[in-house]
Amino acid sequence: MESIDVLVSQLSLEEKVALCSGEDFWHTKSILHANIPSMMMCDGPHGLRKQAGDTNFLEMNKSEEAICFPSAATTACSFDYQLLKRLGQALGKECLSENIGLLLGPAINIKRSPLGGRNFEYFSEDPHLTGELATTYILGVQEQHVGTCLKHFACNNQESYRMTASSEVDERTLREIYLAGFEKAIKRAKPWSVMSSYNRLNGEYVGESKTFLTDILRDEWGFDGFVVSDWGAVNQRVPALKAGMDLQMPGNHGMNDDVLLKAIKNNEIEEEVLNRSVKRILEKVLLSKKNKKHPPFNKNHHHQLAKEIAVESAVLLKNEGALPLKSSGSKIAFIGEFAKAPRYQGGGSSHIQPYRVSSALEAVKEITEVSFAEGFLPEDSSLNERLLHQAIELAKSCEVAVIFAGLPESFETEFYDRPHMRLPDVQNRLIQEVTKVQKNTVVVLHNGAPIEMPWVNEVNAILEMYLSGEAVGEATVDLLFGLVNPSGKLAETFPLRLEDHPAYLSSKVVDHHVYYNERFFVGYRYYDAKNMDVLFPFGHGCSYTTFKYDQLRISQLEIKDNESLVVHVDVTNTGKVFGKEIVQLYVENPTEGAIRPVKELRQFKKVALNPGETRTASFTLAKRDFAYYHPKIHDWYVETGDYGILIGKSSREIVLKETVRVKNTLKLNTSITANTTFNELIKNPKLSKMITELIETLREDQQFDIGMIKEMPIRALASFQIVDLAMVDRLVTILNILNK
């Protein structure tokens, strides 16, 4: 740091100001006389979108050839730490080869609504899963001496009005849902950079918020990198720099450089504030240039990795026996244009020019012969009777019909949200008509977010491929024919219909505000609390084998909140083929004292098992796994009570349970007033016995209903003329003394 201090001291004010904005769309500025190089940034949470020459940000589909890996919505379903790390390592190597210093990713915003136009770029509805996968991804990239940029901080959960809308979110919901993934990744993986989001948060642009960019991000979480604006997201440059937004992108020909320069010369902002931002930027720019090597990578090897990731992430949603397909002795029909021209990535700033796209129709030739019917045209909403008739007749003549369906790219992309959760009508009609003539109908889905499935009970099997990257065809065929066993599980809930999702009534932007009225009841937290039927629950996924769970053990039956709990559970492959099972540990919360989700995912582990093999999955739980964020103390708080340790195959399929009592060691400094209720006093261990005896006396003397007494405030004793106001005051004083 001393050398950077010296370097900064040798720069002119104008040069320091210049370093805080881009040279162009993708590069930081260089200063040749000071040996400060330019650093290139690149879009690409799931592949490099490197744009050369004068190509600008808006030319989304003009980039250099790269490996298109599966999107985050897909990879999250792997629940696989090592797989995400290998993805990060591969992307880091590709960045080195292309002389890219900073990869703009991962994107980890929570999926608040299934309609989010950019949901395919995000991991999950669950902050724990999101934070864990983001952490290992970042570590993988940065092992290669390439930086990552964690985005979009924070609450950029929809595309509608994203540059002006204010996300209105209470403090507890922010901490438990929308900031938790960022916190975990920043503390454990230390990304080089964080990208501030376009939107406002509780009325203030995030890029101008000292609370978020300095107080929370740096002072509380220890972030030591630089903050970069989302492209074109700067509202006012001077307040943004004061708040901690270091680098403005893209370059705008020095427009805001003059604004900053003038503000510093007029003493509107201290030069030391500018110096801090320059140092943060230079530290990472110089770090990126320490590795002078730019070795080429093997594109074929990375294509095979893309295939492996797609295989590990695919989710078998349903199977009544049609899968796996037989490679011989069976007449199989592939139906649907996506079998020939697959949908494998989303639209917008993460759009990759792929190295080599594989289709299922080509890949299946390595295994067997299939018949093909087009069925529909992806971007044509009108029904083509000829194509439909051909598909129906082909399905009749075969033993199994595999329909390749999904969302066209125009349905889900950056810049706008989906208007509904349906497949195109022509695809729904095709599936429904084929199932009338073929009982063995399999649906393969290519989509970046949940869809409604009016035909779910009519089809035999459903294989969810999500957006599986350029090797989608090979991966799909291997899964269909059982060359590999599906092992993914859903990282988000599929509701039965759009109207069921928790933010349905409050996801619309009104007067540039969007109100998070569902609070922390996001995804499965909402559906499980309401015991609401869903299409497929969070954590759900089928296999070609079966698994048995038993021998759940916990290290202690009672712990303090500052102690850890060790959990073991045995998992056995009881089927006939090799498989992988994702063991999910949920903590069931006591809900008497605070409004909380019924249960929350706290740990997970993917276990590989041969037929008949048993392995033990082990987990360690700590304070945060039992805590909720208490806005009165602005910290995490564990309520004393009994917590369920749940082992599940999904959020809805809990197979084993143990109970641990957790005792709180943090005393809340809450004073007792005349409005304190008897219920609150009963829960206070210091006062419980005294108050219980008092209530019993009142019940007998005054013939009050005990339930009525418990919910009364202390002042009600005077209201009902049991005691006078002076006695109420004395009682409050005594209780506060005893409570110390």
Buried (B, 14 or more C-beta within 10 A) or exposed (E): EEEBEEBBEEBEEEBBBBBBBBBBBBBBBBBEEBEBBBBBBBBBBBBBBBBEEEBBBEEBEBBBEBBBBBBBBBBBBBBBBEBBBBBBBBBBBBBBBBEBBBBBBBBBBBBBBBBBBBBBBBBBBBBBBBBBBBBBBBBBBBEBBBBBBBBBBBBBBBBBBBBEBBBBBBEBBBBBBBBBBBBBBBBBBBBBBBBBBBBBBBEBBBBBBBBBBBBBBBEEBEBEBBBBBBBEBBBBBBBBBBBBBBBBBBBBEBEBBEBBBEBBEEEEBEEEBBBBBBBBBBBBBBBBBEEEEEEEBEBEEBBBBBBBBBBBBBBBBBBEEBBBBEBEEEBBBBBBBBBBBBBBBBBBBBBBBBBEBBBBBBBBEEBBEBBBBBBBBBEEEEBBEEBBEBBBEBBEEBBBBBBBBBBBBEBBBBEBBBEEBBBBEBBBBBBBBBBEBBBBBBBBBBBBBBBBBEBBEBBBBBBBBBBBBBBBBBBBBBBBBBEBBBBBBBBBBBBBEBEBBBBBEBBBBEEEBBBBBBBBBBBBBBBBBEEEEBBBBBBBBBBBBBBEBEEBEBBEEEBEBEBEBEBEBBBBBBBEBBBBBBBBBBBBBBEEBEEBBBBBBBBBBBBEBEBEBBBEBEBEBEBBBBBBBBBEEEEBBBBBBEBBBBBBBBBBEBBBEBEBEBBBEBEEEEEBEBEBBBBBBBBBEEBEEBBBEBBEEBBEEEEBEEEEBBEBBBBBBBEEEBEEEEEBBEBBEEBEEEBE
